[in-house]
Amino acid sequence: MGEKAPSPMALGGGGAAPCSPPEAAILISNVCSMGGGTEGPPPTGTPPPPQIRGAGPQNSPPLREEHVSCVQSILDEFLQAYGSLIPVSADEVVEKLEDIFQQEFSTPQRRGSVQQLMQSYQRLPGNALLRGFRVSYKRHVLTMDDLQTLYGPNWLNDQVMNMYGDLVMDAVPDKVHFFNSFFYDKLRTRGYEGVQRWTKNVDIFGKQLLLIPIHLEVHWSLVAVDVGRRRITYFDSQRTLNRRCPKHICRYLQAEAERRQRPDFSRGWRGAFKMNVARQNNDSDCGAFVLQYCKFLALGRPFSFTQQDMPQLRRLMYKELCHCKLAL
């Protein structure tokens, strides 16, 4: 959906497989005074083995032995690339088959056979996931336990949140700073003194956008700071009005401006709650929404995703993390 700027209020003053063919905004008032998971592989059930020889209602040709062998090779490649088939859809396998054999595999019968082959493949020992699979990027290391938080209704963890934040920063160099997911809790509990060294090597006032993930109890939300416009915006896919959070961020920015001797950033901060954003309708997708907010804000794009897009976006984020690069 399109993004609408909030009204402000002053804050205080993989390659081919190896096989061949034969708003509304709620204002923040009096923000600050200017005077001072589920562990383990996804269940696959026990469906019957694929019936690859029967004729379907559209009488499409059944999968031949070379097709079945090619599907297995494609799945082997995906498993090595992603450590599991969590981010892989049957449509991707069908598309690869069509590229290789130059035939149609998207008919209901053939696609159903591919789906059953995928399920059978995952039931083989060692094919559900590769326990030793790791993704390393800068200081981040993601294990299969981390990546599995992107599956289904699982809650995203800090490891996924922080590595994805680094990918967002690297997609727009020098423009965005993503704060570690533990930053806000430390700021809230220990004040500015607890976090003043967290950005000692970063000129946050030289950035265009600051992204601060907020994790309180079991819910993720986001504060985005438009540095040039002195605007603090709170994004929450459950539309929770957390009035204390923007106040903490405002006071942090004031203290940072004083420490860095930047009086031009010591006042004039304004903020609002962003209410006309994509909204979740479950209890598990808040983290996925936050990461999409970050990506779209950093790239300067209007929000165009909804709750219905989350399963596909979770698979995409899984792949982006494995490739260590955002899909732009």
N, C-alpha and C positions, 0 to 999 in steps of 0.2 A: 504494500500500500504506500501511497505517497507520504512524504514527510513534511510536516508543517512546523515552522519555527515557533517556539513558545514565546508568549508575551513575558517580558522580564519584569522583575521587581528588584529594587536595590537591596543589597544584602547588608544593610547596616549603614549606612551612609555609602601403465605397462605396455610394451610392444606386442606384436603378433606372436601367437604360440607356435612352437616348432612342429608344425604339421603341414602337409601339402595337400592340395585338392586332387583326387583324380579330378488534525488534533485540537484536539482540545488540550489546553495547558492549564494546570493548577499552579498558581503562583506560590513561591516561598516567601513568607513574610517574616521579618525580624530574624533573618538567618544569623547574622552576627553583628556585633557593634563595632563600628569603625573607630570608636574612641579608644580604645585600648589596642554401593554398591552391590550388587549381586556378583559374586565371584563365580568363575567357571565359564565354559563355552556356552553359546546360546543353544537352547534345546532344539533338536531337529525332529523329535518324534520318531516314529517307526513306520513311515509310509511303505506301501508295497513297492517292490522293485519296479523300475520303469518298464512299461510295455512298449518297446521300441519297434515292434513289428506289426502291430495292429493298425488298421485303417481308421482314421478319425472321421467325423461328420463331414469334413470338407475333402476327404479322400486325398490329403496331402501325403506325399511319399514318406514312408517311415524312415527313421534314422538308420543308416547303414553302419556296418562295423567300423569303417574309417571315420565316420562322424563321431561315434562314441569314443574312439581312441583320441580324436582331436579334442573333444570336450575335456577328457581327462588331462591332456597336455596343457590346455588352457587353464584348468583349475590348478594344476601343479605350479604354473607360473604365477598365478594370483596368490597362492598360498605362500610362496617364497617371497613375494613382494610385500605382502601385508600381514603375514603371520597367521591369518585366518581368512575365512570367506565372509566375515561380517560386512565389509563394505562392498561386496560384489553382488550384483543383481543378475537374474537370469537374462535380462535384456542385454547386458554387456556381453555375456557369453554368446548369445544369439547373434549379436552384431559382429563379433569376431568370426563366428562360423560363416556368416554371409560374406564377409570380406575374403575369407580363405577359399571357400568353395563356389562363390558367385551363384548361390542358390538362396531361395527363401527358406528361412527357418523360423519366421515369426508367426506362422499359423498356430492356432490354439493347440493342435495335436503335437507339433514339433516343439513348440516352446514348453509345453507340459512335460515332454520327454526330457528336455534339457533340465528343467526344474527338478525332476525326479533323479536324474543323474547327479546333480549337485548334492541332493540330500543323501544319496547313497555314498557319494564320495566322502562327505563329512563324517559318515558313520564308520569309515575305515579307521583302524588304529593309527593315531598320529596325524590324521588329516583335519580334525576339528580345529586345532590351533597348534602353533609351534611355541611351546613353553619358553624356549630360549630366545625367542625373537625380541630384538631390541631396536629402538630408534634413538640415535644419538644426534643431538644438534646443539652446538655451543655447549652450555653447561647443563643441558637437559638430557635425560635418559628416560625414555618411555618403555615400560614393559608391557606384556600382554595384559596384565591386570589393569594398567592404566588405560590402554586402548579399548578394553572391553567396556569401559564406562560409557563409550559412545554407542553401545549396542542397546537397542530397545528402550525400555523405561528407566535405565540406570542414570544415576546422578553423576555429572562430570566432576572429576577431582581436580585438585590444585595443579598437579603435574600437567594434565592436559590443558588446563586454562592458561598456565604460564608459558608453555611452549608455543601454543597457538598465538598468544599475545606477542611473542617475539617474531613470529612469522608475519603478523600484521605490521609490526614496526618495520621489518625488512622489506615489505612490499612498498612502503612509502618512506624511503630513507630521509632522515633529518626532519621530518614533518610531525611525527607522532611519537609520543612516549607512552608505553604501556607499563603501569605500575604492577609490581608483584602482587599476587592475590592475598598475601599476608600483610600488605602495607596498611590497609584501612583498619584492620583489627588492632594492629600495633599502635596506630595513631589514636584510635578511640580509647584504648586502655592506658596508654603511657604518654599521650600528648606529643607535641612537636619534638620534644627532646628524644623520644623513642625512635623517631624516623628521620631526624635531620641529616643523618649520614647516608641515607638510602639513595639520594640523588647527588652525591658530592661530585660525581663525574659527569653529571647531566645538567645542562642549562635548560631547565623546564620552561623558562620564559622565552627561550629561543625557538620553542616548538609551536606548531599551529594548534595541535590537539593533544590533550592529555586524557588517557583512558584509565579509569580506576575501577577495577572489579570489586564489588562489595559482597562479602559472604557472611551472612548472619544466620546462625543456627543451621537451617537446612535450605536456605534460599539464596540464589545468586541474583544480583542486580548490578547496575552500572552507573557510574558518574562520568560524564564527558565534560571536559573543560575546553571551551573555545578561548584560547589564550588571548588572541588579538582583540576579541570583542568582550573580554572580561565576563564571560557567561558560563555558568555552571548548570548543567542539565542532568536530571536524574531520570534514568530509564529503568522501568520495572515491568516485566511481562505479566505480572500479577496485579499491577497498578496499586501497589502498596505505597502509601504516603509516609515515607520515613523522613520526617522533617529534621531530625538530628544529623543525618548523614551529610547533607549539603553544608550545614553549619560547620561541621568538623573540617570539611575540605576548604571552605572559605578561610577559616582561621589558619589552616596549614599554609595556604597560599600567601596570606598576609605575613606570617612569620618567616616564610622562605624569602619573600620580597625584602623584608627588613634585614635578614642575615646576608643576603646578596647585595644589599644596598641598591635596591631597585624601587625607589619610591613611586615610580609610575605604575607599579603593580600592587601597591599597598592599599588601594581603595578603588571603588567603582565596580566591584564584583556584583553581578546580578545572577539570579537563578530561577529555575522553574522545574516543575515536574512535567515530563513529557508523557502525555496520556493517550495520544492517538497513534500508538505504536502497535506492532503486531503483538497479539496477546496469546498466552498459552492457555489451554483448557485442560491441562493435567497437572500433576504434582512433580513431574520429573524433568521437564524440558527447559527450566529457567536458565541453566548454564549454557545450553545450546543457543538460546535466544541471546544471551549476553555476548557470546562470541560472534554471532551474526551481526548484532548491533555494532560491535567493534570493527568488524570487517567493512561493513557498509559505510560507517562514519569515516573511517580512515580513507576509503576510496572515493569519498564524496558522492556516494550514490543514495538515492531514496530507498527506504525500506520497501522491498517488494516480496517479502516472504510472509507466510502465515503458519499457523499450527500444522496445517496439512502438509507443509513442505519439510517438516522436521525429520521424518525418517530418511528422506533423500539427503537432506543437509548433514545429518549425522554421518552418513556413509561418505559424503564428500569431505567432511572435516577429517575423518579417519584417514582418507587417502592423502589429503594435504599434509597431515602430520607425518605420514610415512615418506612422502616425497620431499618433506622439509621446504615446502613452498606453497603459497596460496594459489588456487585456481582463479585467475582473474578474468 
